[in-house]
């Protein structure tokens, strides 16, 4: 019997199944080598594809769609780096590899096709969007039908290994005991396993749902966006036709625009509150990015909802997946760097392979070595965001 307690949580719930792998590719080549950097690119693309295939196969109603995404670039250094990264990706992977398929557009094409004035250019590629909350509910329904014991409103307070090879989880409603325990608690993990304090660091992020301006398409934009500038970016997911608030714009980011560049949000696990400075910036950003294409605000106001969520970041910038060293029966899948929509699904698959003893060449062929838990990674402290 598999047990799941309720502090296996969603973070920002943006719902952007978008790899943007070119943005970290050069760094990855320089730090972990070409082979694993390429493996990560293909892993993120495959995770996007398999997530949407799973949704379709199981008919989960979560506003899922595959589509083109566009990165609007405002900084020349970021533009040059993107071109260098994609060129190297194609050299190593081949021009026909779908995970390396990117299209560059100049400023006039970007303005005409995507309503974004003032950009240096843009980069488009395959991605997707979905309602992450409804996806999780759909997966839970499938798991419950297979015998999952779901304990809602029952947080894990602490874990312990009082006898070799068996773990106990203390909750307000009693103790669960198991031979194998998986820590899938992302930014909250160090609370349960203090040896990861400083190894996985929580970071509170922010998202807004905005009613579109009167000049924007009432049926919703046809693609998702990122707006990339020196030192940061915002990401934007228009709600599709048929969604509850079709045409609304989900936009998040903005941490680097605060007075301390978001430093006060590191270590913050209180997702019941907001950072007013970030929310105000996100509120103004839509009109800034779309200019005259935005128009007057909706009569009911621009912001429909604003919320926060806690992400988990590791010292080397990669997820931690696999058995925790020197702890028999204790496993982890956490630290997704705010990039969980193109990591979580296949990281869970990889961990399942490890749990069932299928930890051989087939897994090595697609699962990045940089993601595997190890003694050295257990000692790698977080200093700053890498990707």
Secondary structure, 3 states (H helix, E strand, C coil): CCEEECCCCCCCCCCEECCCCHHHHHHHHHHHCHHHHHHHHHHHHHHHHHHHHHHHHCCCCCCCEEEEEEEEECCHHHHHHHHHHHHHHHHHHCCCCHHHCCEEEEHHHHHHHHCCCCCCEEEEEEEEECCHHHHHHHHHHHHHHCCCEEECCCCEEEEEEEECCEEEEEECCEEEEECCEEECCHHHHHHHCHHHECCEEEEEEEEEEECCCCCCCCCCCCCEEEEEECCEEEEEEECCCCCCCCCCEEEEECHHHCCCCCHHHECCCCCCCCCHHHHHHHHHHHHHHHHHHCCCCCCCCCEEEEEEEEEEEECCCCCEEEECCCCCCEEEEECCCCCHHHCHHHHHHHHHHHHCCCCCHHHHHHCCHHHECCHHHHCCCCCCCCC
